Amino acid sequence: MALNSIGDLARGLTLRTRSTEIKSQIETLSYEMSTGKVQDISGHLGGDYAHLLDLDRSLELLDAYSIATAEARLFTDAMQLSLKTFSGSVAEISASLLSFGTANQTVTHEQASVQARNELDTMISALNTRAGGRSLYSGTSTDISPLLSAETLLGALQAELSGLTTATDIRQAAEDWFDDPTGFDAVIYQGGADTLSPMQISENERVSLPITATDPALKSALRDVAVAALATDDALAWSPGLRTALFTELGVELANTQDATVNLRAQVGAAEARIEQAATRNAAANTSAEYARSELISADPYETAARLQTVQFQLESLYSVTVRNANLSLVNFLR
């Protein structure tokens, strides 16, 4: 009977090769056990990456939309807060003007004008609010604050009202200057002529907020408060009776303007709701895509654990064989 055998050197090389193979299998199985994912994705998918790549693309898009909705949420939240501040100032000065308008006294007139001046500062500051480094009410020119200071506004308006002696003429002149493209829009407004582009919040949905500091409701409120702030200006020299009439009319007009500012806040609120809904849908889609991707390349934990135990036993057995071979000698064989 023929006997086939291999030499010691070849046997050692064979054992080392087998040991390397088993260690590689242990590393692979240990990785799959700890991550829950197969290491050889190509072999697991049979070389067909189409579905996996589609899922990866969807996840990348959803990550981008997640950032977009976060930025949109920041923008609209800041706009809502600024409009709340603006509207609050309008309500405060409206109530004060209606109260002071009934008193034909210089002291109360001074108080009304001082309050109007302070509220005008607050209103302009609210419209100059920035979020994430972008101006809210400057249209496409988000790097520029939309309005110049209250001092600049009052100085420009004072020149338009100089010499007028009736409440009707004063209010009409103020309205004409604020509506004139060469007036308020050119002198005080520094933002862009175009409104902000719609914000993409999902693959098929965009949110638009076409509100700038030149919105008629905002300009109307700024106009009436500015006139009230100038009512006691010494250069204009308006009589107490004229001031009383102005304060009463301006107070009523500002109270009516409240409805328009509420509508603006409602418009922003609707945009906030759409952004939240889109963010919720995007998060759900992201979770679904991640689950599908995980299922596609996941390793069965029970099967992996069983294979790892088997391979570890094979390595231990190989070490035992290696030790036995190392102890073989002719002396031991002849005993």
Residue pairs with C-beta under 8 A, 6 or more apart in sequence:
6 14
11 325
12 325
15 318
15 321
15 322
15 325
18 318
19 315
19 318
19 319
19 322
22 311
22 314
22 315
22 318
23 315
25 307
25 311
26 308
26 311
26 312
26 315
28 39
28 40
29 304
29 307
29 308
29 311
30 308
31 39
32 38
32 39
32 299
32 304
33 299
33 301
33 304
33 305
33 308
35 299
36 294
36 298
36 299
36 301
37 294
37 297
37 298
37 299
38 44
38 297
38 298
38 299
41 52
41 297
42 49
44 297
45 51
45 52
45 296
45 297
51 296
52 293
52 296
52 297
55 289
55 292
55 293
55 296
56 293
58 285
58 289
59 286
59 289
59 290
59 293
61 203
62 282
62 285
62 286
62 289
63 286
65 200
65 201
65 202
65 203
65 278
65 282
66 279
66 282
66 283
66 286
68 199
68 200
68 201
69 201
69 202
69 275
69 278
69 279
69 282
70 279
71 132
71 199
72 199
72 201
72 207
72 271
72 275
73 272
73 275
73 276
73 279
74 131
74 132
75 131
75 132
75 134
75 136
75 199
75 209
76 207
76 209
76 268
76 271
76 272
76 275
77 131
77 272
78 129
78 130
78 131
78 136
79 129
79 131
79 136
79 137
79 209
79 211
79 268
80 265
80 268
80 269
80 272
81 129
82 126
82 127
82 129
82 136
82 137
83 126
83 261
83 264
83 265
83 268
84 265
85 122
85 123
85 126
86 122
86 123
86 126
86 127
86 218
86 221
86 261
87 258
87 261
87 262
87 265
89 119
89 122
89 123
89 126
89 225
90 119
90 123
90 221
90 225
90 254
90 257
90 258
90 261
91 258
92 115
92 119
93 115
93 116
93 119
93 225
93 228
93 254
94 251
94 254
94 255
94 257
94 258
95 251
96 112
96 115
96 116
96 251
97 112
97 116
97 228
97 247
97 248
97 250
97 251
97 254
98 247
98 248
98 251
98 252
98 255
100 108
100 109
100 111
100 112
100 247
101 112
101 244
101 245
101 247
101 248
101 251
102 244
102 248
103 109
103 244
104 240
104 241
104 244
105 240
106 232
106 240
109 231
109 232
109 240
109 243
109 244
109 247
110 232
112 228
112 231
112 232
112 247
113 228
113 229
113 230
113 231
113 232
113 233
116 225
116 226
116 228
116 229
116 231
117 150
117 154
117 229
119 225
120 150
120 153
120 154
120 222
120 225
120 226
120 229
121 150
123 221
123 222
123 225
124 147
124 149
124 150
124 153
124 222
127 136
127 137
127 146
127 147
127 213
127 218
128 135
128 137
128 145
128 146
128 147
129 135
129 136
129 137
130 136
130 145
134 142
134 143
135 141
135 142
135 143
135 144
135 145
135 146
135 191
137 146
137 147
137 191
137 211
137 212
137 213
137 215
137 218
138 144
138 145
138 146
138 190
138 191
138 192
138 212
138 213
139 146
139 191
139 192
139 193
139 194
139 195
139 196
139 212
140 192
140 194
140 195
140 196
140 197
141 190
141 191
141 192
142 196
144 190
144 191
144 192
145 190
146 189
146 190
146 191
146 212
146 213
147 153
147 188
147 189
147 190
147 213
148 187
148 188
148 190
150 226
150 229
152 187
152 188
153 184
153 188
153 222
153 226
154 226
154 229
154 230
156 177
156 183
156 187
156 188
157 174
157 177
157 226
157 227
157 230
158 230
158 233
158 235
158 236
160 173
160 174
160 176
160 177
160 183
161 170
161 173
161 174
161 227
161 230
161 236
162 235
162 236
164 170
164 173
165 238
165 242
166 242
167 242
167 245
167 246
167 249
170 227
170 238
170 242
170 246
171 227
171 246
171 249
171 250
174 223
174 224
174 226
174 227
175 223
176 183
177 183
177 184
178 184
178 219
178 220
178 222
178 223
179 219
184 214
184 219
184 222
184 223
185 214
189 212
189 213
189 214
191 212
191 213
191 214
192 212
195 208
195 209
195 210
195 211
195 212
196 208
196 209
196 210
198 206
198 207
198 208
199 206
199 207
199 208
199 209
200 206
201 207
201 274
201 275
201 278
201 279
201 282
202 278
202 281
202 282
205 274
205 278
207 271
207 274
207 275
207 278
208 271
209 267
209 268
209 271
211 264
211 267
211 268
213 219
215 264
216 260
217 257
217 260
217 261
217 263
217 264
218 261
218 264
220 253
220 257
220 260
221 254
221 257
221 261
224 250
224 253
224 254
224 257
225 250
225 254
227 246
227 250
228 246
228 247
228 250
230 236
231 238
231 243
231 246
231 247
232 238
232 243
238 246
